[in-house]
Amino acid sequence: MAKEVECKSAGIDCPFMLRTENDDELVSFSQQHVKKTHKKDMSRQDILKMAKNV
């Protein structure tokens, strides 16, 4: 089952959205985006909690 993560779900006004069936890919790309764009760090656990099954 695919998972989806969006910045909007975290209350951030940002168009970033990622959907994938691979948890490692979801976490890696999301962490890179958050660090580069929002200058913050997010743990793997936090990203997976925020992800929705689609």
Backbone torsions as a table, in degrees:
resi	resn	phi	psi	omega
1	MET	NA	137.4	-179.6
2	ALA	-78.0	153.3	174.7
3	LYS	-122.4	152.8	-178.1
4	GLU	-132.7	140.8	176.4
5	VAL	-133.4	140.0	179.5
6	GLU	-136.3	146.0	174.8
7	CYS	-64.8	-35.3	-179.3
8	LYS	-58.1	-32.5	178.1
9	SER	-64.2	-24.6	178.9
10	ALA	-95.5	8.5	178.1
11	GLY	80.4	18.9	-179.4
12	ILE	-105.4	131.4	179.7
13	ASP	-78.7	86.9	-175.2
14	CYS	-152.5	138.2	-177.4
15	PRO	-80.5	1.7	-177.0
16	PHE	-60.5	131.6	175.2
17	MET	-148.7	135.9	178.9
18	LEU	-134.7	133.2	177.8
19	ARG	-129.9	127.9	179.6
20	THR	-158.3	161.0	175.8
21	GLU	-93.5	-4.2	-175.4
22	ASN	-106.2	112.5	-178.1
23	ASP	-60.8	-39.4	-179.6
24	ASP	-63.1	-40.9	178.0
25	GLU	-65.7	-44.7	179.4
26	LEU	-57.1	-47.9	-178.5
27	VAL	-66.9	-47.4	-176.9
28	SER	-60.4	-51.6	-178.6
29	PHE	-66.7	-37.4	179.0
30	SER	-66.3	-43.5	178.4
31	GLN	-62.8	-40.8	177.8
32	GLN	-62.2	-44.6	179.9
33	HIS	-62.4	-48.7	-177.7
34	VAL	-61.5	-41.7	-179.1
35	LYS	-67.6	-46.9	-176.2
36	LYS	-72.8	-44.7	-173.3
37	THR	-87.9	-40.4	-173.3
38	HIS	-108.9	-1.4	177.3
39	LYS	56.0	39.3	179.3
40	LYS	-132.7	166.9	175.1
41	ASP	-115.5	143.3	175.0
42	MET	-130.9	138.6	178.7
43	SER	-78.2	160.4	176.2
44	ARG	-56.9	-43.5	-178.5
45	GLN	-61.0	-44.1	180.0
46	ASP	-63.5	-41.1	179.4
47	ILE	-66.1	-44.3	179.9
48	LEU	-66.6	-31.8	175.5
49	LYS	-66.5	-36.4	-177.2
50	MET	-77.4	-24.0	-176.7
51	ALA	-67.9	144.1	177.4
52	LYS	-109.1	142.0	172.5
53	ASN	-76.1	131.6	179.4
54	VAL	-130.5	NA	NA
